Amino acid sequence: MNRNWSLADLTVQFPEITDRHPAFRCSQPVGGRGRWLKQSVDGRRRQFGDVALHAEPGESLEVRLHHSWPTEVDAEEAEALDTGLLRGLIHALLRPPYHVDGCLIVTDSVGYEREGTTPVSVTFAASLAMVDLLRKGGWDCDDTPSPAVAKRA
């Protein structure tokens, strides 16, 4: 799987990204973290996802997957997990008011549990990490409040 995703690459994988209207640019480094934990009703199964990332100012939207999965994760599973992670990032970026540009998003670390980490749980964790990151300061726009302010409106 590609580890560096330019805006052009992201548009091929996620065509809906062309429908967004970027309003915010990253003005300073900011970090975020998302954890997804869900226990089955009977308590026997657990879903787990944990993603830490940061954003830096950039020319356009770009994603870099700098995390690594434990050695016990084979290449096929790692690709499925990375696809889920990327899906979660993009899902969060497509939700109003979080349309951003001028931002390099870098995944720093991921958590993994053999029985509980699935592409779906990683998707949720990545989306939560992006929302956490976007709700913090570090975003500029000329005529509208930053995502951090817009969430309170």
N, C-alpha and C positions, 0 to 999 in steps of 0.2 A: 504494500500500500504506500502511496505517496505520503511523505512526511511533511512536505512543505506545500501549502495550498495558496496559490495566488487568487485574486478575485476572478480571473478567467477560469481557473481550475474549479473553483467553488461554483461558478455559474453553470459549468457543464454538469457537475454532480447534483446541484440543487438549482434547477432553472427558476424556481420561484424567487430566488434572490434578486433577480432583475426587476421584480415588482416593488422592491423596497425603495423608499425615498430617504437616503441618508441625511440625517439632520445633525449628528454629533460626531466630533473628531476627538480622538484621544489627545490630551494635552500634557499628560504626565503619567509615569508608570503607576499602575494600580493593580492590586491582586484580588483574587476571589477564590472561594472554595465551596464545593457542593458535596453533600453526602446524602445518599439514598439508602435507607434501611427500611425493610418491610418484612415482617414476620408473618408466616401463614397462620391461619386461625388455629390450627392444631399444634402450632409451635415447632413443627418438624423441619420446615424449610424457611430459609431466610434469603432475601434478596439484598445485595450489598453493592454499592458503588461509591467511590470517593475520588474526586478530581480537584486538583489545585492548579491554578493557572494565573497568568498575569497578562496585562495589556501594556503596550508601549506605543508612543506616537509612531505613525508610519505614513507612507504615501497614499496607500489605499488599503482596503480590507485584505488581510492576509492571515493565515493560520499556520502555525508550526507545531507539530507534535514532537515535543522534546522529551516526553516521559518514556519510561520503559516498563514493560510488563515483567513479572518474575520469570525466571528461566523455565519454570514448570509449565508455562503457557506456550503451547506450540504455535507455529506461524499462522495456521488457519484460524485458531481462536483469537490470536492477537489482532488479526485483520478484522475479524467480526467485531471485536471490542472497540477497535479504533474507528470503525465505521459508525458504531453506535455513539461513540464520543463525539465525533464530528457532527453527526445528526443532531445531538443535543445542543451543541454550540450554535449551529445555524438556526435551529428552532427558536432558541432564546433571542437571537439577533433579529429574527423576523417578527417578533412580537412588538407591537407598539407599546411604549414610545421609544423602544431601544434600537432604532435604525441608526447604525454607526458606519463610519468610513474613516479613513486615515488612522487605521488601528492595526497593529500587529498583535495577534493573540497567540500566546505561547503556553502550551500545557507543561507544567513543571513536574507533577507527580500524579500517580493514580494508585488507588488501593485495590487489593485483590484478595478475594476469598475463594478457594477452590470450588466450593459447593454453591456459593451465592452470587458470584459476579457473572452477570450475563450482559449481552449487548443492550438489553432494555434497561437494566439497572444503571449501566454506565451512561446511557442516553439521559436518564433522569438526573444523575449526579452532574453531568456536564452542563445541562441546562440550568440547574440550580447554581452552579459555580459562575456561569455567565451572568445570571441575574444578580448574584451577590456582587460581582465585579462592576456591573453597570449601575448599581445603586449607590456606589461610592463616588466620591469626587474624582476629578481628573478628566472631565469632558467639556469641550468648548462648542458653542454655537452662537452665531451672531444675534439671532432673533427669538430663540425659544429657550426655556430653562434646560439645564442638563438633565440626563436621565435621573440623577439623584433627586433633583427638585421636582421633576415631572411626576414621579411616583407619588408624591404627596398631594398633587392636585386632584 
